[in-house]
Amino acid sequence: MSSVRTSRFTDTEAAPQIRVSFEFFPPKTAEMEQTLWEAIARLAPLQPNFVSVTYGAGGSTRERTHATVKRILAETMLTPAAHLTCVAATRGEINAVIDAYAQAGVRHIVALRGDPLGGIGERFAPHPGGYRNAADLVGGIKRIADIEVSVSAYPEKHPDSADVAADIDMLKAKVDAGASRAITQFFFENSLYFRYLDRVRQSGIGIPIVPGILPVQNFKQTKNFAARTGASVPDWLARRFDGLDDDPATRKLIAAAVAAEQVLDLVDHGVTNFHFYTMNRADLVYAICHLLGLRPGNGRRAEPHTHTETQRA
């Protein structure tokens, strides 16, 4: 006798509320700007819980991030979450950014330590007059403004952490400082997420641990991202894209199938909250959200999150 799969009923009224959020990066050129806003226009009717905008190392995209966030506030009904790091800046400089966001109407920040200016592989060194790490930054944000703070989590541990236990200790420090949600680095094996989630819960951390999903827009690019972030790319995933370098149409179909398989399996295991790394493109993310039962204007806008999201017994 087969068991009922929750994912087969996500588009029914009786289905659990699915919550989604989307991540974008600030554009560098006029062409990229157009691509970004086409993606935002396509995804906005799905009424995500929030949309986040990334922030380059050392504030290298600070002005573009701020401009994108302000435009989202001015021209859409979306709730923007601005990324912020503590790389290569003093507390005063970072506090000024926090205050500017608060003055602009931003009520959600994604607080990150950030990568060293020299890139992955270089040892991180806090600015002498800056925030020491992400937990320190979370505390600074909460002291300055009444702003919701999300932070990062790493199912395969942060590349700079000694081990997973140390990584979870840092997550606990971020929660103690005021973080109310963690968004994971992308992963492709769901067992990694559930194993990590079990350890997080066993350590007494109760905030939502939202799985970060990366639809594979470009397999070679994804492999490079994974190498920099400590995420693994399983052999089965490489095989699925093997031989498709010159076949973009089939690559897109395979990418949709891979992402759908991952997300629907998570739904079948009780997950109801997802964060999509869009790469500023809407097509794959929109299709996956459709499978999750989200429809433009269907009134199923995500409610404010609760601490029961993605809990496991």
Backbone bond lengths (Angstrom), bond angles and torsions (degrees), N, CA, C in turn:
res aa  C-N    CA-C-N  psi(-1)  N-CA   C-N-CA  omega(-1)  CA-C   N-CA-C  phi
1 M - - - 1.455 - - 1.524 109.45 -
2 S 1.326 117.45 126.63 1.455 120.74 -177.64 1.520 110.68 -83.92
3 S 1.333 115.97 147.17 1.455 120.81 178.25 1.521 109.71 -84.35
4 V 1.323 116.23 156.29 1.455 121.48 179.68 1.522 109.10 -75.87
5 R 1.320 116.77 132.27 1.461 121.72 179.14 1.527 108.93 -95.93
6 T 1.314 115.89 118.93 1.459 121.53 -179.45 1.519 111.30 -55.41
7 S 1.336 117.09 -37.63 1.462 121.34 -175.30 1.527 112.91 -63.92
8 R 1.324 117.71 -16.89 1.476 120.10 178.70 1.518 111.53 -77.31
9 F 1.338 117.14 -9.36 1.466 119.84 -172.72 1.525 112.65 -127.48
10 T 1.347 116.87 22.24 1.461 119.27 -176.84 1.518 113.10 -68.55
11 D 1.339 117.54 -17.90 1.467 119.95 -178.47 1.527 112.31 -97.47
12 T 1.338 117.17 17.09 1.457 120.69 178.40 1.519 109.67 -106.82
13 E 1.315 116.05 157.65 1.469 120.65 -178.53 1.525 112.17 -63.33
14 A 1.333 116.22 -28.52 1.464 120.08 -177.23 1.532 112.43 -80.60
15 A 1.331 116.62 -7.66 1.457 120.20 -176.41 1.523 111.17 -70.39
16 P 1.327 117.61 153.17 1.469 120.02 175.69 1.524 109.89 -63.23
17 Q 1.334 116.54 148.47 1.467 121.36 179.83 1.522 110.31 -65.69
18 I 1.323 115.98 119.33 1.459 121.14 175.56 1.518 108.69 -90.13
19 R 1.328 116.50 130.31 1.456 121.43 177.54 1.522 108.91 -114.65
20 V 1.326 116.35 136.61 1.458 119.62 177.80 1.523 110.14 -131.74
21 S 1.320 115.24 155.40 1.460 121.98 170.75 1.521 106.78 -139.96
22 F 1.326 115.91 157.24 1.456 121.22 -175.41 1.521 110.71 -126.40
23 E 1.330 116.36 143.14 1.459 120.35 176.76 1.526 110.11 -111.47
24 F 1.339 115.40 134.59 1.455 122.74 176.54 1.533 108.88 -124.14
25 F 1.335 116.50 164.02 1.462 119.29 172.40 1.522 108.68 -121.92
26 P 1.335 117.90 150.42 1.465 120.45 -176.88 1.524 111.04 -68.54
27 P 1.322 118.15 136.33 1.474 121.17 -175.21 1.523 112.39 -75.79
28 K 1.347 115.47 150.75 1.465 121.56 179.25 1.526 112.64 -97.60
29 T 1.329 117.01 -26.29 1.458 121.16 -175.02 1.524 109.95 -129.74
30 A 1.342 115.97 169.03 1.463 120.74 178.35 1.525 110.66 -63.28
31 E 1.333 116.49 -36.87 1.466 120.32 179.25 1.526 110.57 -66.08
32 M 1.337 116.15 -43.31 1.467 120.00 177.82 1.520 111.28 -66.44
33 E 1.327 115.98 -33.42 1.468 120.30 176.93 1.531 110.23 -61.51
34 Q 1.331 115.73 -43.57 1.465 119.94 179.48 1.526 110.80 -63.80
35 T 1.336 115.95 -42.91 1.474 120.17 179.48 1.525 110.81 -61.25
36 L 1.342 116.01 -43.84 1.462 120.18 179.48 1.522 110.97 -59.51
37 W 1.318 117.52 -49.34 1.458 119.55 -174.21 1.517 112.67 -73.61
38 E 1.328 116.55 -23.92 1.466 119.11 170.67 1.536 109.55 -67.44
39 A 1.336 116.65 -40.27 1.469 120.47 178.38 1.521 110.72 -66.12
40 I 1.334 117.13 -43.14 1.462 120.20 179.00 1.522 110.92 -62.35
41 A 1.337 116.54 -43.71 1.468 120.70 -179.83 1.524 110.91 -62.54
42 R 1.330 116.82 -36.67 1.466 121.20 -179.33 1.530 111.46 -71.20
43 L 1.324 116.58 -39.72 1.463 120.47 -173.49 1.526 114.20 -89.49
44 A 1.323 117.22 -23.91 1.476 120.53 -176.34 1.522 113.71 -56.09
45 P 1.352 119.45 -40.06 1.471 118.84 -179.07 1.537 114.02 -62.77
46 L 1.339 117.78 -13.69 1.466 120.45 177.18 1.524 111.63 -78.96
47 Q 1.331 116.22 -3.25 1.461 123.32 174.17 1.535 112.63 53.32
48 P 1.332 116.66 61.89 1.473 119.29 178.31 1.515 111.56 -65.35
49 N 1.322 115.00 159.19 1.461 121.09 177.28 1.531 110.25 -60.50
50 F 1.341 115.80 -41.70 1.464 122.15 174.95 1.521 108.04 -163.72
51 V 1.327 116.52 167.44 1.464 121.71 171.41 1.520 107.57 -127.11
52 S 1.331 116.52 135.12 1.461 119.67 -178.71 1.526 110.52 -105.76
53 V 1.332 114.77 153.02 1.468 121.73 -179.91 1.515 107.62 -126.45
54 T 1.335 117.22 125.30 1.457 121.48 -172.02 1.527 112.10 -75.86
55 Y 1.339 113.95 168.92 1.465 122.51 -171.24 1.514 107.40 -138.97
56 G 1.331 117.79 120.91 1.457 121.00 -174.87 1.511 113.81 -69.67
57 A 1.327 115.22 163.35 1.464 121.26 -179.75 1.516 111.19 -56.65
58 G 1.322 115.22 132.63 1.449 119.97 178.56 1.516 113.34 65.46
59 G 1.323 116.17 21.32 1.457 118.84 179.28 1.521 112.69 75.45
60 S 1.360 116.86 21.51 1.460 120.34 -175.07 1.521 113.13 -63.47
61 T 1.322 117.52 -20.99 1.470 120.01 176.20 1.523 110.89 -112.95
62 R 1.336 116.77 18.95 1.466 120.29 -171.52 1.532 112.53 -50.84
63 E 1.326 116.43 -51.46 1.464 118.96 -176.22 1.522 111.63 -67.00
64 R 1.343 116.19 -39.94 1.468 118.81 179.52 1.527 111.14 -68.83
65 T 1.333 116.61 -38.21 1.467 119.85 175.99 1.520 110.17 -61.41
66 H 1.330 116.14 -48.18 1.456 120.92 -178.46 1.532 110.76 -61.65
67 A 1.339 116.63 -42.44 1.467 120.37 -179.54 1.524 111.12 -64.44
68 T 1.335 116.48 -40.43 1.466 120.01 179.68 1.522 110.98 -65.56
69 V 1.337 116.04 -44.32 1.464 120.68 179.13 1.531 110.51 -61.60
70 K 1.332 116.58 -44.73 1.464 119.98 -179.35 1.530 111.44 -63.90
71 R 1.336 116.73 -37.17 1.468 118.97 178.92 1.525 110.81 -68.79
72 I 1.334 116.91 -38.66 1.466 119.80 176.48 1.533 109.92 -59.97
73 L 1.329 116.02 -43.17 1.465 120.36 178.42 1.525 111.47 -62.97
74 A 1.330 116.27 -40.71 1.463 120.68 -173.44 1.523 113.21 -79.10
75 E 1.344 117.47 -34.17 1.461 120.00 -168.16 1.518 114.86 -112.99
76 T 1.314 118.21 -4.90 1.466 119.99 -179.22 1.523 110.11 -133.15
77 M 1.325 115.12 172.02 1.461 121.59 174.27 1.529 111.41 -95.93
78 L 1.329 116.21 8.58 1.451 121.04 -177.43 1.531 111.62 -74.94
79 T 1.337 115.60 155.61 1.457 122.10 174.30 1.519 108.57 -99.71
80 P 1.347 118.11 110.89 1.462 118.91 -178.56 1.525 112.34 -85.56
81 A 1.318 114.99 144.91 1.462 122.11 172.30 1.517 106.96 -120.03
82 A 1.324 117.10 116.70 1.458 121.55 -176.61 1.524 110.44 -88.63
83 H 1.325 117.04 129.48 1.457 120.37 173.65 1.521 109.54 -72.64
84 L 1.340 115.74 149.88 1.456 121.21 177.38 1.522 108.45 -149.09
85 T 1.331 116.63 134.71 1.463 121.06 178.00 1.531 109.93 -119.58
86 C 1.326 115.11 171.05 1.470 119.07 179.28 1.523 111.78 -115.60
87 V 1.334 116.61 29.63 1.463 121.66 -178.80 1.528 110.60 -87.18
88 A 1.324 115.78 132.71 1.478 123.09 168.99 1.520 113.35 53.15
89 A 1.311 117.13 41.96 1.465 120.53 177.61 1.525 109.66 -151.27
90 T 1.315 116.22 148.60 1.459 120.55 177.03 1.526 109.96 -77.81
91 R 1.326 115.06 165.20 1.459 119.50 174.68 1.529 110.63 -58.05
92 G 1.327 116.11 -41.60 1.455 119.63 -179.54 1.513 112.29 -60.53
93 E 1.341 116.64 -42.18 1.468 120.80 179.31 1.521 111.22 -65.46
94 I 1.325 115.45 -43.35 1.470 119.08 179.57 1.524 111.02 -68.88
95 N 1.314 116.75 -39.84 1.463 119.92 178.08 1.527 111.37 -61.31
96 A 1.331 116.06 -34.74 1.463 119.66 177.92 1.526 110.82 -65.65
97 V 1.334 116.37 -37.62 1.469 119.92 177.11 1.527 110.22 -65.77
98 I 1.337 116.19 -44.62 1.470 120.36 178.37 1.522 110.35 -58.42
99 D 1.320 115.85 -45.65 1.464 120.04 -179.71 1.523 111.21 -64.23
100 A 1.342 117.01 -39.54 1.464 120.41 179.32 1.529 110.61 -63.78
101 Y 1.333 116.50 -40.97 1.466 119.33 177.05 1.529 110.67 -63.04
102 A 1.319 116.25 -45.13 1.471 119.95 -179.93 1.525 110.57 -60.71
103 Q 1.336 116.97 -42.06 1.463 121.08 179.38 1.528 111.60 -65.20
104 A 1.352 116.10 -31.42 1.467 120.59 -179.76 1.522 112.68 -78.30
105 G 1.337 116.85 -10.73 1.462 120.20 179.42 1.510 114.86 103.54
106 V 1.339 116.90 7.12 1.468 120.59 177.65 1.522 108.87 -73.75
107 R 1.316 116.54 130.81 1.466 121.39 -178.28 1.527 112.26 -122.67
108 H 1.330 116.16 17.35 1.466 120.22 -178.89 1.528 107.82 -152.37
109 I 1.318 117.30 126.43 1.459 122.98 176.89 1.524 109.13 -125.93
110 V 1.337 116.14 138.70 1.461 122.09 171.83 1.523 106.31 -97.83
111 A 1.333 116.07 108.77 1.467 122.13 -173.46 1.526 110.38 -94.27
112 L 1.334 116.03 123.23 1.452 122.53 -176.52 1.523 110.21 -131.35
113 R 1.323 117.15 150.25 1.461 118.84 172.97 1.519 109.37 -64.77
114 G 1.325 116.45 -46.16 1.457 121.96 -177.84 1.514 111.78 95.41
115 D 1.330 115.68 158.00 1.461 121.13 179.98 1.532 110.53 -83.76
116 P 1.337 117.57 150.64 1.464 119.78 175.07 1.525 110.67 -57.34
117 L 1.332 116.69 151.24 1.461 120.04 -178.96 1.520 112.15 -58.95
118 G 1.331 117.11 -30.36 1.459 120.87 179.41 1.508 113.71 -80.62
119 G 1.329 116.79 -1.64 1.456 120.99 178.34 1.510 112.78 93.72
120 I 1.347 114.03 178.66 1.458 120.53 179.67 1.524 109.35 -59.62
121 G 1.331 116.03 138.99 1.457 120.94 -178.82 1.516 111.69 105.81
122 E 1.327 116.28 -28.70 1.458 119.58 174.83 1.526 108.89 -82.82
123 R 1.307 116.45 141.47 1.464 120.38 -179.75 1.528 109.80 -71.10
124 F 1.328 116.28 134.21 1.464 120.25 179.49 1.523 109.96 -74.10
125 A 1.324 115.58 133.68 1.464 121.11 176.22 1.522 108.02 -129.11
126 P 1.335 118.44 117.54 1.466 119.83 179.48 1.528 110.89 -59.09
127 H 1.319 116.05 147.01 1.460 120.15 173.08 1.530 108.14 -61.90
128 P 1.331 118.43 137.59 1.471 120.19 -177.15 1.529 113.34 -54.23
129 G 1.324 116.67 -32.32 1.462 119.07 179.86 1.506 112.75 -110.04
130 G 1.348 116.35 19.48 1.455 119.59 -173.72 1.514 114.00 -110.66
131 Y 1.304 116.04 -172.08 1.464 122.27 174.78 1.522 109.12 -75.05
132 R 1.332 116.32 140.22 1.464 121.16 -173.14 1.525 112.45 -73.48
133 N 1.313 116.34 -38.00 1.464 120.65 -174.97 1.534 108.73 -162.60
134 A 1.323 116.72 -175.43 1.462 120.25 -175.80 1.523 112.39 -65.00
135 A 1.342 117.41 -36.67 1.471 119.79 179.39 1.528 110.34 -63.97
136 D 1.319 116.19 -41.13 1.462 121.40 177.30 1.531 110.28 -62.64
137 L 1.344 116.22 -40.69 1.466 121.25 179.01 1.530 111.22 -65.53
138 V 1.331 116.96 -41.72 1.470 120.15 177.88 1.523 110.16 -57.48
139 G 1.320 115.69 -45.95 1.465 119.41 179.09 1.513 112.12 -60.66
140 G 1.331 116.55 -39.49 1.457 120.14 178.69 1.519 112.25 -64.35
141 I 1.320 116.07 -42.41 1.471 120.36 178.62 1.524 110.54 -60.98
142 K 1.330 116.25 -46.57 1.465 120.43 -176.46 1.525 112.03 -66.56
143 R 1.343 116.88 -28.07 1.467 119.55 177.67 1.530 111.61 -73.74
144 I 1.325 116.55 -28.54 1.459 120.60 -173.65 1.521 112.77 -87.60
145 A 1.328 117.54 -39.96 1.466 119.64 -172.21 1.519 110.87 -149.35
146 D 1.326 114.84 157.83 1.463 121.78 176.02 1.529 107.92 -82.64
147 I 1.321 115.28 78.38 1.458 122.50 -173.74 1.524 109.36 -125.25
148 E 1.317 116.40 135.10 1.462 120.95 174.56 1.525 108.74 -70.11
149 V 1.329 116.44 139.48 1.464 120.23 -178.49 1.529 110.33 -124.20
150 S 1.339 114.81 124.15 1.455 121.26 170.08 1.520 108.28 -104.35
151 V 1.331 115.90 154.63 1.468 121.07 -179.29 1.523 108.79 -135.27
152 S 1.328 115.75 176.21 1.458 120.85 -178.65 1.524 111.29 -95.60
153 A 1.340 114.67 157.85 1.468 122.19 175.56 1.526 107.44 -142.10
154 Y 1.327 116.03 153.89 1.465 120.16 -169.73 1.529 111.53 -132.05
155 P 1.342 117.43 97.96 1.472 119.61 179.61 1.521 113.83 -57.59
156 E 1.355 116.98 -26.29 1.466 120.03 178.83 1.533 110.99 -110.98
157 K 1.309 117.36 20.16 1.459 129.61 -178.71 1.522 111.62 68.95
158 H 1.330 114.74 149.88 1.459 121.39 176.69 1.536 108.34 -67.25
159 P 1.345 117.55 140.93 1.476 119.23 -178.31 1.527 113.71 -54.73
160 D 1.332 118.41 -27.45 1.464 120.52 -177.80 1.527 113.60 -90.42
161 S 1.335 117.84 -6.12 1.464 120.34 -178.28 1.525 111.03 -80.73
162 A 1.323 115.19 146.09 1.467 119.83 179.09 1.523 110.77 -66.36
163 D 1.324 116.47 -39.54 1.458 121.39 179.53 1.521 108.66 -162.87
164 V 1.330 116.30 177.59 1.459 120.69 -176.96 1.526 111.11 -64.41
165 A 1.339 116.55 -36.04 1.470 119.88 -179.91 1.529 110.63 -60.82
166 A 1.333 117.54 -43.14 1.464 121.19 178.12 1.521 110.66 -64.84
167 D 1.309 114.93 -37.59 1.465 120.87 178.35 1.532 110.54 -61.96
168 I 1.335 116.02 -44.00 1.469 119.96 -179.16 1.528 110.62 -69.91
169 D 1.325 117.02 -32.94 1.467 119.71 174.01 1.533 110.42 -60.22
170 M 1.332 117.03 -40.49 1.461 120.36 178.57 1.528 110.14 -67.34
171 L 1.321 117.48 -39.95 1.463 119.89 176.82 1.523 109.80 -60.58
172 K 1.330 117.46 -42.43 1.461 120.55 178.98 1.527 110.77 -62.03
173 A 1.341 116.94 -39.34 1.469 120.73 177.81 1.527 110.56 -62.63
174 K 1.336 117.06 -37.84 1.466 121.06 178.29 1.524 110.95 -67.20
175 V 1.321 116.14 -39.39 1.475 120.18 177.69 1.528 109.88 -67.00
176 D 1.317 117.35 -44.19 1.467 121.12 178.99 1.528 111.45 -60.73
177 A 1.340 116.37 -29.05 1.464 120.59 -180.00 1.523 112.89 -80.53
178 G 1.360 116.01 -12.45 1.455 118.17 175.62 1.514 116.55 129.31
179 A 1.338 118.89 2.35 1.465 120.59 178.09 1.521 110.19 -68.13
180 S 1.325 116.55 140.34 1.468 120.15 -177.28 1.531 112.92 -117.05
181 R 1.329 118.17 0.55 1.464 121.78 178.59 1.517 107.96 -158.20
182 A 1.330 116.50 143.30 1.458 121.08 171.77 1.522 108.77 -119.50
183 I 1.327 115.39 138.55 1.463 122.32 177.63 1.520 107.02 -113.84
184 T 1.317 117.46 128.65 1.460 119.05 -175.25 1.522 112.73 -80.39
185 Q 1.335 114.35 155.61 1.447 120.93 163.97 1.523 107.10 -60.90
186 F 1.321 117.85 153.51 1.464 119.12 -179.62 1.524 110.48 -65.70
187 F 1.307 115.34 154.72 1.464 123.35 178.91 1.522 106.80 -150.46
188 F 1.321 116.49 161.27 1.466 120.09 -179.18 1.527 113.07 -118.87
189 E 1.324 116.97 -15.70 1.466 121.31 175.52 1.527 107.78 -105.28
190 N 1.329 117.03 113.85 1.460 119.53 -177.00 1.523 112.72 -63.16
191 S 1.319 117.08 -26.15 1.465 119.52 178.58 1.527 110.76 -60.77
192 L 1.337 117.72 -31.02 1.464 121.03 177.57 1.523 110.61 -63.03
193 Y 1.330 115.97 -42.68 1.471 120.94 179.53 1.522 111.05 -64.49
194 F 1.324 117.07 -47.12 1.462 119.55 -176.19 1.528 111.88 -69.13
195 R 1.328 116.85 -36.14 1.461 119.88 177.04 1.542 109.41 -63.90
196 Y 1.323 115.58 -43.68 1.469 120.36 178.35 1.520 110.59 -64.08
197 L 1.339 117.10 -45.42 1.455 121.16 -178.85 1.527 111.10 -59.62
198 D 1.312 117.24 -40.60 1.461 120.50 177.69 1.533 110.51 -60.26
199 R 1.319 117.63 -43.86 1.465 121.00 -179.85 1.527 111.34 -66.37
200 V 1.325 116.35 -38.60 1.464 120.46 177.89 1.522 110.58 -62.35
201 R 1.323 116.07 -46.77 1.468 120.01 -179.52 1.531 110.65 -65.45
202 Q 1.326 117.22 -39.13 1.463 120.49 179.22 1.530 111.76 -64.15
203 S 1.338 116.12 -24.68 1.465 119.96 179.36 1.524 111.89 -84.39
204 G 1.340 116.81 -1.45 1.456 120.66 176.65 1.521 115.02 92.73
205 I 1.321 117.80 8.80 1.471 121.71 178.65 1.523 108.46 -87.14
206 G 1.347 116.46 124.02 1.463 119.77 -173.93 1.508 115.87 -112.20
207 I 1.337 118.58 -1.93 1.466 119.26 -177.51 1.535 110.18 -69.66
208 P 1.333 117.98 159.79 1.470 120.00 175.44 1.528 111.31 -59.34
209 I 1.316 115.90 135.72 1.468 122.57 174.30 1.528 105.51 -112.45
210 V 1.306 115.96 95.22 1.466 121.36 -170.55 1.528 110.09 -85.61
211 P 1.326 118.15 125.23 1.467 119.01 179.48 1.521 111.63 -69.08
212 G 1.323 115.70 130.47 1.457 121.48 175.07 1.516 109.41 -89.24
213 I 1.316 116.59 124.85 1.466 121.90 -174.52 1.523 109.64 -113.21
214 L 1.328 116.62 126.73 1.459 121.78 177.90 1.525 109.69 -113.14
215 P 1.335 118.28 98.78 1.465 119.55 171.30 1.531 108.47 -62.52
216 V 1.314 117.37 133.46 1.468 121.27 -171.96 1.523 109.88 -79.95
217 Q 1.317 116.63 89.67 1.459 121.25 177.63 1.529 110.51 -70.00
218 N 1.342 115.98 -34.68 1.461 122.09 -176.69 1.524 106.87 -147.74
219 F 1.330 117.73 113.84 1.459 119.98 -171.78 1.530 112.36 -64.68
220 K 1.342 117.81 -43.42 1.467 119.64 179.86 1.519 111.18 -62.13
221 Q 1.324 117.04 -40.88 1.454 121.28 177.75 1.516 110.87 -63.96
222 T 1.332 116.06 -40.83 1.458 120.91 179.04 1.531 110.64 -62.21
223 K 1.334 117.25 -41.75 1.473 120.58 177.74 1.524 110.75 -60.46
224 N 1.332 116.98 -40.30 1.466 120.54 178.46 1.519 111.30 -65.53
225 F 1.352 117.07 -43.45 1.465 121.01 176.53 1.526 109.79 -57.51
226 A 1.330 115.11 -46.86 1.462 120.29 -176.02 1.532 111.19 -61.90
227 A 1.325 116.13 -41.30 1.465 120.05 -179.79 1.525 110.86 -62.67
228 R 1.326 117.05 -35.20 1.463 120.61 -178.53 1.528 112.82 -76.95
229 T 1.321 116.58 -26.99 1.464 119.67 -172.75 1.526 114.00 -105.37
230 G 1.315 117.18 -3.22 1.453 119.48 179.71 1.518 114.06 84.00
231 A 1.339 116.65 9.91 1.472 120.08 177.54 1.525 109.19 -85.32
232 S 1.321 116.77 143.83 1.459 120.55 -179.55 1.531 110.82 -91.05
233 V 1.315 114.95 146.89 1.467 121.43 174.61 1.527 106.70 -114.01
234 P 1.321 117.92 106.14 1.468 120.07 -174.77 1.530 112.28 -67.13
235 D 1.321 115.46 153.64 1.467 120.71 -179.17 1.524 111.75 -58.92
236 W 1.346 116.56 -36.95 1.462 118.36 -177.86 1.521 111.40 -62.98
237 L 1.342 116.91 -32.23 1.459 119.80 179.03 1.531 110.27 -70.08
238 A 1.327 116.11 -42.48 1.469 119.60 177.62 1.519 110.62 -60.17
239 R 1.339 116.70 -40.79 1.466 119.76 -179.34 1.519 111.78 -64.09
240 R 1.320 117.22 -34.04 1.468 119.65 -178.43 1.527 112.04 -66.12
241 F 1.335 116.56 -26.72 1.466 119.94 179.94 1.530 112.39 -102.10
242 D 1.329 116.41 1.20 1.457 120.63 -177.63 1.534 110.67 -62.55
243 G 1.338 116.09 132.75 1.455 120.70 176.24 1.512 115.15 82.04
244 L 1.334 118.01 7.41 1.461 120.50 -175.56 1.530 113.24 -110.39
245 D 1.331 116.61 16.43 1.462 119.51 -177.73 1.525 112.15 -57.37
246 D 1.320 117.27 -35.23 1.461 121.24 -177.61 1.527 112.48 -107.79
247 D 1.330 115.31 23.24 1.473 120.03 -177.58 1.529 108.97 -132.94
248 P 1.334 118.19 73.24 1.471 120.81 -175.09 1.522 113.81 -62.67
249 A 1.325 117.94 -32.15 1.469 120.04 -178.52 1.530 110.13 -64.67
250 T 1.333 116.91 -46.63 1.469 120.04 179.35 1.527 110.51 -69.22
251 R 1.353 117.29 -37.37 1.467 119.94 177.00 1.520 110.98 -55.72
252 K 1.330 116.16 -41.92 1.465 119.39 -178.36 1.527 110.53 -66.41
253 L 1.324 117.18 -39.50 1.471 120.05 178.39 1.529 110.70 -64.91
254 I 1.321 116.52 -42.34 1.464 120.37 178.87 1.526 110.20 -64.82
255 A 1.328 117.03 -42.10 1.464 121.08 179.36 1.517 111.13 -59.99
256 A 1.331 116.59 -42.79 1.465 120.17 178.91 1.523 110.60 -64.06
257 A 1.339 116.28 -41.30 1.468 120.00 -179.15 1.526 111.09 -65.23
258 V 1.326 117.01 -42.84 1.467 121.38 -179.37 1.525 110.66 -62.88
259 A 1.333 116.37 -48.22 1.468 119.93 -178.16 1.521 111.35 -66.30
260 A 1.336 116.84 -39.83 1.464 120.49 179.23 1.527 110.55 -63.57
261 E 1.328 115.97 -43.26 1.468 120.37 178.88 1.529 110.31 -58.42
262 Q 1.327 116.68 -44.85 1.460 120.79 -178.19 1.527 111.34 -65.14
263 V 1.325 116.32 -49.34 1.464 120.35 -174.57 1.522 111.17 -67.58
264 L 1.336 117.93 -42.47 1.459 119.58 -178.73 1.528 111.59 -67.98
265 D 1.330 117.19 -32.01 1.463 119.61 174.33 1.531 110.28 -65.85
266 L 1.331 117.65 -39.77 1.465 120.37 176.64 1.531 110.69 -62.08
267 V 1.331 117.12 -42.31 1.468 120.63 177.49 1.528 110.10 -60.19
268 D 1.327 116.42 -43.82 1.462 120.15 -179.41 1.532 112.42 -64.06
269 H 1.332 116.45 -18.80 1.468 121.03 177.62 1.527 111.83 -103.67
270 G 1.331 116.75 17.81 1.461 120.40 169.56 1.511 116.87 97.47
271 V 1.333 118.76 2.59 1.464 121.03 -179.49 1.531 109.65 -81.58
272 T 1.319 116.35 134.66 1.470 120.45 -178.73 1.530 112.50 -126.13
273 N 1.324 118.16 2.18 1.460 121.68 -173.54 1.524 108.69 -130.28
274 F 1.337 117.43 127.81 1.459 121.70 -175.19 1.523 110.94 -136.33
275 H 1.334 115.68 141.61 1.469 122.09 174.42 1.521 107.29 -117.32
276 F 1.331 117.46 121.68 1.456 121.48 -176.26 1.525 111.35 -103.56
277 Y 1.334 115.30 126.51 1.456 121.50 171.33 1.525 106.99 -83.25
278 T 1.323 117.08 99.71 1.469 121.32 -167.94 1.521 113.85 -79.06
279 M 1.327 118.65 -21.53 1.465 122.56 -170.91 1.529 110.62 55.74
280 N 1.328 115.54 28.60 1.467 123.81 178.55 1.525 113.02 63.34
281 R 1.331 115.90 25.46 1.467 120.62 176.62 1.524 108.53 -128.62
282 A 1.327 114.54 140.59 1.466 118.92 -168.88 1.521 114.30 -99.94
283 D 1.341 118.75 -25.58 1.464 119.80 -164.68 1.523 114.32 -58.40
284 L 1.339 117.93 -52.48 1.457 119.69 -178.05 1.525 111.57 -66.88
285 V 1.325 116.96 -42.46 1.464 120.81 -179.29 1.521 110.83 -63.73
286 Y 1.324 116.00 -41.54 1.467 119.70 179.49 1.533 110.46 -61.74
287 A 1.320 116.30 -43.10 1.467 120.17 -179.56 1.527 111.46 -62.94
288 I 1.338 116.30 -42.60 1.466 119.99 -179.98 1.527 110.16 -65.12
289 C 1.329 116.67 -41.71 1.470 119.89 178.20 1.525 111.06 -62.63
290 H 1.323 116.17 -35.35 1.469 119.41 176.38 1.531 109.92 -61.77
291 L 1.333 116.32 -43.42 1.467 119.98 176.97 1.524 111.56 -61.48
292 L 1.330 116.23 -30.05 1.462 120.84 179.74 1.529 112.45 -79.46
293 G 1.327 116.65 -0.59 1.459 120.19 177.02 1.513 114.42 94.31
294 L 1.338 117.87 3.70 1.457 120.50 179.76 1.523 109.85 -82.78
295 R 1.319 115.53 133.61 1.451 121.86 -179.09 1.520 109.28 -133.25
296 P 1.322 118.65 146.35 1.467 120.43 176.90 1.524 111.17 -58.34
297 G 1.324 115.71 126.61 1.462 119.88 173.30 1.507 115.36 66.09
298 N 1.355 117.25 22.74 1.464 116.74 -179.26 1.516 113.06 -87.12
299 G 1.343 115.41 3.87 1.467 118.87 175.61 1.506 114.49 78.06
300 R 1.353 117.10 7.38 1.463 118.86 -178.67 1.522 110.54 -97.23
301 R 1.326 114.77 44.51 1.468 119.20 178.47 1.518 109.73 -62.44
302 A 1.330 114.74 140.88 1.464 119.41 -179.73 1.512 110.83 -62.78
303 E 1.307 115.89 132.65 1.454 121.21 173.60 1.526 108.83 -78.84
304 P 1.339 118.00 163.05 1.465 118.98 175.56 1.518 110.16 -53.41
305 H 1.348 116.32 138.85 1.453 119.64 -173.55 1.523 111.30 -66.50
306 T 1.314 114.79 153.97 1.463 121.50 175.30 1.512 108.26 -120.03
307 H 1.303 116.13 170.03 1.458 119.43 -177.20 1.520 112.26 -83.55
308 T 1.328 117.12 13.46 1.462 119.45 175.07 1.509 111.32 -99.05
309 E 1.335 117.73 -2.31 1.453 119.68 -177.84 1.521 110.86 -66.25
310 T 1.332 114.91 140.31 1.449 124.66 176.64 1.540 113.23 46.32
311 Q 1.321 115.58 35.95 1.462 119.35 173.16 1.522 108.74 -80.23
312 R 1.295 116.31 151.13 1.468 120.54 172.89 1.522 108.43 -127.83
313 A 1.301 114.33 144.93 1.467 119.26 177.21 1.518 109.67 -71.25
